[in-house]
């Protein structure tokens, strides 16, 4: 019988995390993760990687035209920002209850 493994890899970022961009045109900007696109290891971050989208008129947008929206960014270009506002790498430690939690490598604080 073949073993079944969890196909989803552990990532250093999650939906709702505050992150900082460390590479690309938006380097240095901070934003909150809106969505994770798991099959391509990308994340949509609010206010980051804004693209112009040409749209036809439809039910949501009566006039059509050019719409600005966020495009996905690869998660390797993102660093989690901890409570102190500093971007750092993420480690994992066991807490008192024996559960694995994410920890900031710089400050040692637990990331919620």
N, C-alpha and C positions, 0 to 999 in steps of 0.2 A: 504494500500500500504506500502511495506517495504522500509525503508530507505537504501540508499546505502552509505557506508563509504569508504574512501580512504583506501585500503588494505595495502598500504605501510606506515610503521611507520616512524616518524621523527628520524633521526639518527644524532649523533654528528660528524660524518665524511662524507665526500663527495669525489667523484673522483677528483684527482688532489691535495688533501690536503697533506701537509707535516705532518707526524705523527711520534710518538715515541712509541716503543713497551715497555709495562710496566710489562709484565709477559711472562715467557717461556724461551726457549733457547736463543733467540735473544734479551733478555731484555736490554734496554738502546740504541739499535740501532735506527737510524732514516731513513726514506725513504718516497717516494711519492706514493700515492695510484694509482694503475693502473686501477683497476676494483673493483666494489662492487658486491658481489653475494648476492642478496637481500633475496632469499628464505631461506638461511641458516645463515644470519647475519654475513657474512664473507667478508673479503677484501683481495685482492692480492696487496702486497706492494713490490715495486722494491727492490731487494737485501735482502729481509727478508724471512725466512723460506724456504731456498733453499733445494730442494730434488733432488735425482738422479732418472732419469726416463730411463728405458731400452726400447729402441725402435727398431722395425724392419726397414729394409731399405724401403723407400718410395720415392715419387716424390720430397718432400722437402729435405729429408735427404737421399742421395744416399747410404751412408755407414751404416746407423743405428748406434747402439752403445748406450753409456750412455750419456744422456743429462741432464744438470743441469737446473732447472727451479724453479720459485717461486710457493709455495703452499699457499692456502688461510689461513688467520689468523682470529680468531674471533674478531669482532670489540670491544668487551669489553676489549680486551688486548691492545687497541690502544688509545693514547691520542694525540690530535691535538697540533701541535707546532705553536705558533704565530710568528709574524714578528721579535720579539726580540730573537727568538730561544729557548724559554722556553716552555716546555710542560705544559698544564693546562687543567682543565675541561672547558666545553663549556656551556654557558648560552644563553638565547635569550632575546633580547630587541627590542623595536620599535625604528626605526630611525626617522628623522625629517619628512619623507614622510609617516609615519605610517606603514611601512613595517617591518616585523620581520627579524632581522639579528642575526647572531651568534656572540657571544662576549666571549673573553677569561676571565675566572673568576679571573685569577691572575693579569693580567695587565689592564683589562678593554677595550682592543683594539678590534675593529671590525675585524672578521676573514672573509677574502674574499673567 
